Amino acid sequence: MQISPYSGFRKGRSTLDNLVFLESQIRDAFVRRNHLVSLFFDIEKAYDRTWRYGILRNMYDFGLRGNLPIFIFNFLDVRYFHVRIGHSSSHKYMQDQGVPQGSVTLFNIHMSSILDHLSSSVRGMLCVDDLQVSCQGSDMRLIERQLQTTVNRLVQWCDQNGHTISPSKSSCVHFCRKRNLHPDPFIHIGNIQIPAVSAVRFFGVNL
């Protein structure tokens, strides 16, 4: 059964979907005696850096026309904020990026296109801004190439949409039951390697 790769802020969906999806991939790799390499990305301040015009562009790509995009544009355009402590308030500042708190549907619209940039053999799941992708196979060098191509595409998407993936806060995990030793996967963002770790905490579960 094919499930939707998007689970954040959706009725009937939760982080359990992401965990079950990854667990099924790990089991399948073990049965086939393959390697499975998973990348867990940290997208820095994704909610606060959401590109507003990217939301409107995605809505246009979805075929939305008429008054709704105009309403969303007016809702997002020229927003100010100030900080209040007790009876004192700061000056007003313009918020030129990001979406208002509670605008989760707009955030989902913005992030919806990121999984379109995965390589053909790479599968991924997204819950809000928690992105995880995996690639399975018997040839580690091929897996590395497929994942590196995907990472390059994701970085390009982030550059075009105002986001940054932190390589030091992201992680790479190699799931495998083969007895002979294998070098850790080498996947990088720019000149910085994504750390290869033996275990990762994913939505409260140690893997």
C-alpha positions in Angstrom: 0.0 0.0 0.0 1.3 3.4 -1.0 1.0 6.0 1.8 1.3 9.8 1.5 4.8 11.0 2.5 3.3 14.0 4.3 2.0 13.5 7.9 2.3 16.8 9.7 -0.8 18.7 10.8 -3.1 16.3 8.8 -6.2 14.6 10.1 -5.7 11.0 10.9 -1.9 11.3 10.5 0.9 11.5 13.1 4.5 10.9 13.7 3.6 7.2 14.0 3.3 7.1 10.2 6.9 8.2 9.8 8.1 5.6 12.3 6.2 2.8 10.7 7.3 3.8 7.2 11.0 3.8 8.3 10.6 0.6 10.3 9.1 -1.2 7.3 12.0 -0.1 5.1 14.5 -1.4 7.7 12.8 -4.7 7.9 12.7 -5.0 4.1 16.4 -4.3 3.9 17.2 -6.9 6.5 15.1 -9.5 4.7 16.8 -8.8 1.4 20.2 -8.6 3.2 20.7 -5.1 1.7 22.1 -1.9 3.1 19.7 0.8 4.1 21.1 4.3 4.6 18.9 6.9 6.2 19.5 10.6 6.4 17.7 12.7 9.1 17.8 16.4 8.3 17.7 19.5 10.5 16.2 22.4 8.6 17.1 25.5 10.6 14.1 27.6 11.8 12.0 26.4 8.9 8.8 27.9 10.2 10.3 31.4 10.8 12.1 31.4 7.4 9.2 30.3 5.2 9.3 32.2 1.9 5.9 33.8 1.6 5.9 34.2 -2.1 6.9 30.6 -2.4 3.5 29.8 -0.8 1.7 31.8 -3.4 3.7 30.1 -6.2 2.8 26.7 -4.8 -0.8 27.7 -4.6 -0.7 28.8 -8.3 1.0 25.5 -9.2 -1.9 23.7 -7.4 -4.3 25.5 -9.8 -5.7 27.9 -7.2 -7.0 31.1 -8.7 -9.4 33.9 -7.9 -9.9 35.5 -4.5 -8.2 32.9 -2.3 -4.6 33.6 -3.4 -5.4 37.4 -3.1 -6.7 36.9 0.4 -3.6 34.8 1.4 -1.3 37.5 -0.1 -3.0 40.2 2.0 -2.9 38.0 5.0 0.9 37.5 4.7 2.0 40.9 3.4 3.4 43.6 5.6 3.3 42.1 9.1 4.7 43.8 12.2 5.5 42.5 15.7 6.7 43.9 18.9 7.8 42.5 22.3 6.0 43.4 25.5 7.3 42.9 29.0 5.0 44.1 31.7 4.0 47.6 30.8 6.9 48.2 28.4 6.9 47.5 24.7 9.6 47.4 22.1 9.6 49.3 18.8 7.7 47.6 16.0 9.6 45.5 13.5 8.6 44.3 10.1 8.5 40.5 9.7 9.5 40.0 6.1 9.7 36.1 6.2 7.9 33.3 8.0 4.3 32.6 8.5 2.1 33.6 11.5 1.8 31.1 14.4 -1.0 28.7 13.7 -0.8 29.0 9.9 0.2 25.3 9.6 -1.7 24.7 6.3 0.3 27.5 4.7 3.5 26.0 6.0 2.5 22.6 4.6 1.8 24.1 1.2 5.2 25.7 1.3 7.0 22.5 2.2 5.0 20.2 -0.1 7.3 20.4 -3.0 10.5 19.4 -1.2 10.0 15.7 -1.7 9.7 16.2 -5.5 13.4 16.5 -5.6 14.4 13.0 -4.4 16.3 10.7 -6.7 14.2 7.8 -8.2 15.6 5.2 -5.8 15.3 7.4 -2.7 12.2 7.4 -0.5 11.3 10.0 2.1 8.8 11.2 4.7 8.1 14.6 5.9 6.4 15.6 9.2 6.2 19.4 9.5 9.9 20.2 9.0 11.3 16.8 10.0 12.6 15.3 6.8 14.0 11.8 6.6 15.1 10.0 3.4 16.4 6.5 2.8 18.0 4.5 0.0 18.3 0.7 -0.1 20.6 -1.5 -2.1 23.4 -4.0 -2.2 26.0 -1.6 -3.5 27.0 1.0 -1.0 28.8 3.2 -3.6 25.5 3.4 -5.6 23.6 4.2 -2.5 26.0 7.0 -1.7 25.7 8.5 -5.2 21.9 8.4 -5.1 21.8 10.0 -1.7 24.4 12.6 -2.5 22.4 13.6 -5.6 19.3 13.9 -3.5 21.1 16.0 -0.9 22.4 18.4 -3.6 18.9 18.8 -4.9 17.5 19.4 -1.4 20.1 22.0 -0.7 19.3 23.7 -4.0 15.6 23.7 -3.1 16.4 25.2 0.3 18.6 27.9 -1.3 15.7 28.9 -3.6 13.2 28.9 -0.7 15.1 30.7 2.0 16.0 27.6 4.1 19.3 26.1 5.4 20.0 22.5 6.2 22.5 22.2 9.1 24.9 19.4 8.2 26.3 19.2 11.8 22.8 18.8 13.3 21.7 16.3 10.6 22.7 12.6 10.9 23.3 9.6 8.7 22.5 6.0 9.9 23.5 2.8 8.1 21.1 -0.1 8.8 22.6 -3.5 7.8 22.8 -7.1 9.1 25.8 -8.1 7.0 28.6 -9.5 9.1 31.6 -8.1 7.2 32.7 -4.6 7.9 31.7 -1.7 5.7 32.9 1.9 5.8 30.5 4.5 7.0 28.6 6.3 4.2 30.1 9.6 3.2 27.4 12.2 2.4 28.2 15.9 2.6 26.6 19.3 2.4 29.1 21.6 0.8 32.4 20.7 2.4 30.9 19.4 5.6 30.1 15.7 6.1 26.8 14.7 7.6 27.8 12.8 10.7 27.5 9.0 10.5 26.1 7.7 13.8 25.3 4.3 15.1 21.9 5.3 16.5 19.5 8.2 16.2 16.5 9.4 18.2 13.6 9.8 15.8 10.3 11.1 17.2 11.1 9.8 20.6 12.2 6.3 19.5 15.9 5.2 19.5 16.8 3.6 16.2 
